[in-house]
Amino acid sequence: MKLGGIEAGGTKMVCAIGDEQGKIFDRAVFPTETPESTVPKMIAYFQDKGIEALGIGCFGPVDLNKKSATYGYITSTPKLAWRFYDFAGAFREALKVPVGFDTDVNGAVLGEVRFGAAKGCENALYITIGTGVGVGAYINGRLLHGLMHPEGGHIFLRKHPEDTYEGCCPYHGACLEGLASGPAIQGRYGRKGAELAGREDVWELESYYIGQAVADYMLTYSPEKIILWGGVMHQEKVFDMVRQNAVEFLNGYLPETSLPKDMSQYVVAPALGENPGIIGAMCLGMDAYLMECGKNL
């Protein structure tokens, strides 16, 4: 089966053609400009490819309530040109195929559950820590939705006693995104994380906040696997530091029968490399196709 996928980001749109086995045959990248400029180019890319369904993993906030009049829309995004744009509807109307739609991080966790590091899990999280912090949640065999899509990047944290930085989140200040995102590193130290690779104090503080968040997610979502990625996590040494901090924050609360025996196999990098988002988008397309055919997932 030929599937299309879109990983819609704030700076670029990745489009790809693949199949239901998670294979990618072709891809193209378009800069995220305005809907009037970018979307027609993306539609043209897909029109002669013979796809049977399309999936979109999109930056947000987005409306995922299928009963809503604005389902499939990007909503109150700071990217003003895209505010209240009917993203899914534009492709559904142009391509006349089923269109699956979710957040970019939900798409990524779905890709890792179907084909990657969380394959076989009923409960898994995908956390990306970069320009912002996003959390995709796959719980009890389904992507998690509720009042809206979860905004796990904005959970509140206990500040490190030696950290005087107030946080960069314009809404919450010292939330996870405000304290541990790429802009938080630059705001605190005046340099990007990639330029601070040799500064142990930088990554000790990062792992303190990320490890604290991992402990919080373990207690609230009870995932079988936690996948960490994004620009900040490209510092490979941070993984072990995060695992150690998570265990310290749990402080023996979880019984040994529940705590993963090997944290190096529990808090992991994505097995799909840089592709979980686009492969997950194709999975969203496949699921939309099955739903329209009347097959329950």
Buried (B, 14 or more C-beta within 10 A) or exposed (E): EBBBBBBBBBEEBBBBBBEBEBEBEEBBEBEBEEBEEBBEBBBEBBEEBEBBBBBBBBBBBBBBBEEEEBBBBBBEBEBEBBBEBBBBBBBBEBBEBBBBBBBBBBBBBBBBBBBBBBEEBEBBBBBBBBBBBBBBBBBEEEBBBEEBBBBBBBBEBEBBEEBEBEBBBEEBBBBBBBBBBBBBBBBBBEEEBEEBEEBEEBBEBBBBBBBBBBBBBBEEBEBBBBBBBBBBBBBEEBBEBBBEBBBEBBEEEBEEEEBBEEBEEBBBBBBBEEBBBBBBBBBBBBBBBBBEEEEEE
